[in-house]
Amino acid sequence: MIGKSKNFSEVKPAATVRKHGEAVGTNHRRKHVRVDDVLKVDYKKISQQDYKRCKGKSEVIFKNTFGKPFEAPKIEEANLELLYKLIYQANQKIDRILNMLESKDTEKYESVGSDCVNISGSGIKFIANQSFSIGDIIALRLFLPLVSMTWVNILGEVVSSTKSGSENRSEVTVKFKELAESDREIIIGHVFKRQRELLRLTSDIKNREPLNLEL
């Protein structure tokens, strides 16, 4: 769905302001354009203590939460360089396990993989397998199907959370709190790409002639 969505509270675009004869506010509106999609999202609640301790060092939170994603090397790299990379990655995983044990935080992050999410350059709404409170800080790892699979790490703040269906599932709306502008542009690019795909699909359906079922 493009524009208004039952899966995401409406964000009204800011009024365009003229400054020195030029329109201002386009970038603000761009990051609020949203679309429904099916994306893989890893997430985990971050304690306020850890968030304050790592203030301005979000990469530390991402490393302790998700670790460094493994990148499979090419076959041509099956040599001493490959061995070094494998040992290095194994050491990283061991360091992460030790950090988790030291902080007594053994809770694994959760994942969303088959449910619809609603995303923009400023936030995301998804169905979580646990409940959250407004103001909770969440570490997110968002996977985007671009030319190659791309992931973006984000720190977000819960702005709404309502029970969804049975058990502990919740519909959670998260405002992006710490997100590099380059990563925001990647998300916005994906949103517009997804909109074009949906528009083409809608156009194809409308232009498709009805089947002639007469014998």
Backbone torsions as a table, in degrees:
resi	resn	phi	psi	omega
1	MET	NA	140.1	-178.7
2	ILE	-111.6	143.3	178.6
3	GLY	80.4	-122.6	-178.7
4	LYS	-66.3	140.1	-179.7
5	SER	-143.9	138.0	176.4
6	LYS	-69.9	-13.8	-178.0
7	ASN	-92.9	1.8	-177.2
8	PHE	-154.4	130.2	-179.5
9	SER	-62.5	140.7	-174.7
10	GLU	-64.6	134.7	175.0
11	VAL	-112.3	113.2	-178.3
12	LYS	-78.7	133.2	-180.0
13	PRO	-66.4	145.7	178.6
14	ALA	-69.8	148.3	179.0
15	ALA	-65.2	141.5	-180.0
16	THR	-72.9	130.2	-179.2
17	VAL	-113.5	138.7	178.9
18	ARG	-93.3	127.9	177.4
19	LYS	-134.6	119.4	-177.3
20	HIS	54.4	36.8	175.7
21	GLY	82.7	0.0	-178.1
22	GLU	-114.5	144.6	178.9
23	ALA	-72.8	136.2	178.9
24	VAL	-119.8	140.8	177.1
25	GLY	121.8	-5.7	-178.6
26	THR	-62.8	-46.7	-179.6
27	ASN	-62.9	-36.5	179.1
28	HIS	-62.6	-42.6	179.9
29	ARG	-70.0	-36.9	-178.0
30	ARG	-58.7	-41.0	-174.7
31	LYS	-76.6	-9.8	178.2
32	HIS	-99.6	-5.0	175.1
33	VAL	-66.9	132.2	-172.4
34	ARG	-132.0	161.9	-178.4
35	VAL	-154.5	150.0	174.2
36	ASP	-81.7	143.9	-179.3
37	ASP	-159.5	168.3	172.6
38	VAL	-112.9	108.7	-175.7
39	LEU	-131.5	153.7	173.4
40	LYS	-83.8	128.2	179.9
41	VAL	-134.0	122.1	171.3
42	ASP	-95.3	143.1	-178.2
43	TYR	-151.9	153.7	176.2
44	LYS	-158.4	138.4	177.1
45	LYS	-70.8	135.5	178.7
46	ILE	-107.7	130.6	-179.8
47	SER	-65.9	150.0	178.1
48	GLN	-59.7	-33.6	179.4
49	GLN	-64.1	-47.1	178.7
50	ASP	-66.5	-36.9	-179.7
51	TYR	-64.6	-43.7	179.3
52	LYS	-68.5	-37.4	-179.3
53	ARG	-65.8	-32.5	-177.9
54	CYS	-106.0	22.4	-179.2
55	LYS	-55.0	125.2	-178.8
56	GLY	81.5	0.0	179.2
57	LYS	-129.3	57.3	-175.9
58	SER	-61.8	-25.8	179.9
59	GLU	-62.3	-29.0	177.2
60	VAL	-66.8	-42.7	178.2
61	ILE	-62.9	-44.5	-179.0
62	PHE	-63.3	-41.2	-179.6
63	LYS	-65.7	-44.0	-179.5
64	ASN	-70.4	-25.3	-177.7
65	THR	-88.5	-50.7	-173.0
66	PHE	-108.1	-16.2	-173.1
67	GLY	71.8	-172.8	177.6
68	LYS	-97.4	120.6	-178.9
69	PRO	-56.9	138.2	-179.4
70	PHE	-77.7	129.0	176.3
71	GLU	-108.6	115.2	-178.5
72	ALA	-66.6	123.6	179.5
73	PRO	-73.3	159.3	177.1
74	LYS	-72.6	158.0	-178.6
75	ILE	-59.8	-34.7	-178.4
76	GLU	-63.2	-17.1	-177.1
77	GLU	-92.6	12.4	-178.8
78	ALA	-76.1	79.4	-178.2
79	ASN	-151.8	-159.6	179.9
80	LEU	-62.5	-31.8	177.7
81	GLU	-64.7	-40.1	177.1
82	LEU	-62.5	-44.4	179.5
83	LEU	-59.7	-42.0	179.0
84	TYR	-62.1	-43.2	-179.4
85	LYS	-63.7	-41.7	-179.3
86	LEU	-64.8	-41.8	178.7
87	ILE	-65.9	-42.3	179.3
88	TYR	-60.8	-45.1	-179.9
89	GLN	-66.3	-36.6	178.0
90	ALA	-64.7	-40.7	178.1
91	ASN	-63.4	-37.1	178.1
92	GLN	-63.2	-42.8	179.5
93	LYS	-64.2	-40.3	178.2
94	ILE	-63.6	-42.8	178.1
95	ASP	-60.2	-40.9	-179.9
96	ARG	-65.0	-41.7	178.5
97	ILE	-62.1	-42.7	179.3
98	LEU	-64.4	-39.6	178.2
99	ASN	-63.6	-39.7	179.0
100	MET	-65.4	-41.8	179.2
101	LEU	-66.2	-39.7	-178.5
102	GLU	-65.1	-38.9	-179.3
103	SER	-88.3	0.5	-178.4
104	LYS	56.4	30.0	179.3
105	ASP	-109.8	93.9	-176.5
106	THR	-105.4	10.1	-179.6
107	GLU	-75.1	121.9	179.9
108	LYS	-78.3	151.3	176.7
109	TYR	-70.6	155.4	178.6
110	GLU	-96.6	167.3	179.7
111	SER	-137.0	146.1	170.2
112	VAL	-113.4	126.8	-176.2
113	GLY	-134.0	-22.7	-174.4
114	SER	-126.5	2.5	179.7
115	ASP	-98.7	156.7	178.2
116	CYS	-75.1	135.5	172.6
117	VAL	-115.7	161.4	174.7
118	ASN	-123.8	123.5	-168.5
119	ILE	-132.3	148.5	172.0
120	SER	-143.7	-177.1	177.4
121	GLY	-76.4	-3.3	-178.4
122	SER	-117.5	-10.0	-179.3
123	GLY	-178.5	179.3	-178.2
124	ILE	-149.3	146.9	172.9
125	LYS	-122.7	134.5	179.9
126	PHE	-153.0	168.9	177.8
127	ILE	-95.3	118.1	-178.7
128	ALA	-100.8	155.4	179.9
129	ASN	-91.0	20.5	177.9
130	GLN	-155.3	166.9	-179.8
131	SER	-93.4	151.3	177.5
132	PHE	-131.5	161.8	175.6
133	SER	-112.0	150.6	176.9
134	ILE	-59.5	131.6	-178.1
135	GLY	99.7	-12.0	177.8
136	ASP	-62.7	144.2	175.8
137	ILE	-97.6	132.0	-178.6
138	ILE	-124.8	133.9	170.3
139	ALA	-88.5	129.2	-178.6
140	LEU	-120.6	140.4	169.0
141	ARG	-124.1	111.4	-173.7
142	LEU	-104.4	126.4	-179.7
143	PHE	-101.1	125.1	-177.5
144	LEU	-116.9	128.0	-179.9
145	PRO	-81.8	77.5	178.0
146	LEU	-90.8	-146.9	178.1
147	VAL	-56.0	-41.8	169.3
148	SER	-129.5	161.8	-179.3
149	MET	-60.3	123.5	-177.1
150	THR	-121.6	138.0	176.8
151	TRP	-119.1	150.0	179.7
152	VAL	-129.3	129.3	176.7
153	ASN	-94.3	134.5	-174.7
154	ILE	-140.6	142.7	166.4
155	LEU	-103.2	127.0	-177.7
156	GLY	-128.3	165.6	178.3
157	GLU	-120.9	131.1	179.9
158	VAL	-70.1	124.2	178.6
159	VAL	-109.1	-15.7	172.8
160	SER	-159.4	149.6	179.4
161	SER	-154.5	119.9	-179.9
162	THR	-129.8	148.8	-179.5
163	LYS	-65.3	138.8	-178.7
164	SER	-130.2	112.1	177.8
165	GLY	70.5	-144.1	-175.1
166	SER	-94.7	175.1	176.5
167	GLU	56.2	-139.4	-174.5
168	ASN	-102.9	18.5	-179.2
169	ARG	-71.9	137.5	-177.5
170	SER	-133.9	144.0	172.6
171	GLU	-90.0	113.4	-170.7
172	VAL	-115.9	130.9	173.8
173	THR	-107.4	125.5	-175.2
174	VAL	-120.6	128.3	174.0
175	LYS	-92.9	129.3	179.4
176	PHE	-65.8	124.6	-175.9
177	LYS	-104.7	-44.5	177.7
178	GLU	-128.3	106.3	-177.2
179	LEU	-148.3	123.3	179.2
180	ALA	-61.3	140.9	-178.4
181	GLU	-60.5	-33.8	178.0
182	SER	-64.3	-38.1	177.5
183	ASP	-71.7	-35.0	176.7
184	ARG	-61.4	-41.1	178.9
185	GLU	-64.6	-33.7	176.3
186	ILE	-63.2	-44.2	179.4
187	ILE	-64.2	-46.2	-179.9
188	ILE	-60.9	-40.4	177.5
189	GLY	-60.4	-41.0	178.4
190	HIS	-66.4	-39.6	-180.0
191	VAL	-59.9	-47.2	180.0
192	PHE	-67.2	-36.2	177.0
193	LYS	-62.7	-43.7	179.4
194	ARG	-65.9	-37.8	176.6
195	GLN	-61.0	-43.7	179.5
196	ARG	-62.5	-39.7	178.7
197	GLU	-62.3	-43.3	-179.7
198	LEU	-67.6	-36.7	177.7
199	LEU	-65.3	-42.5	177.9
200	ARG	-63.6	-41.6	179.9
201	LEU	-63.1	-43.8	178.4
202	THR	-63.0	-41.4	179.6
203	SER	-64.9	-41.6	179.9
204	ASP	-63.0	-39.7	-179.8
205	ILE	-65.7	-41.5	-179.2
206	LYS	-67.5	-35.2	-176.9
207	ASN	-84.0	-9.3	-178.2
208	ARG	-72.8	126.8	-179.2
209	GLU	-75.1	143.3	177.8
210	PRO	-65.1	146.7	179.6
211	LEU	-70.2	141.0	176.3
212	ASN	-89.2	108.1	-175.1
213	LEU	-96.9	4.7	179.8
214	GLU	-71.0	139.6	178.8
215	LEU	-90.5	NA	NA
